[in-house]
């Protein structure tokens, strides 16, 4: 009977160890982290080192921002109303801050100038 309980205890200990080992991957998955796969790979291959495991844990818990379409929508609204010079200035500001790509800038600029 003690051999069965010893085997069961070893299995439970192994399960707990695996859960703790892959905790960064679980956290990234639950949060829907966009870098979930790289976090898993870091955790899998370097998690056995304390530094690798901590790096994966910190990365999985780090803040991330979803890609916002707000600047593109703002650029579309610029086309609809206002003075064309002011619209172009605001559009150029969005492009300079990196909210618009060159292609998006050109499309919005053409709409302002043509309409």
Secondary structure, DSSP 8 states (H G I E B T S, - for coil): -HHHHHHHHHHHHHHHHHHHHTHHHHHHHHHT-TTHHHHHHHHHHHTTSHHHHHHHHHHHHS-------HHHHHHHHHHHSS-HHHHHHHHHHHHHTTSS-HHHHHHHHHHHHH-
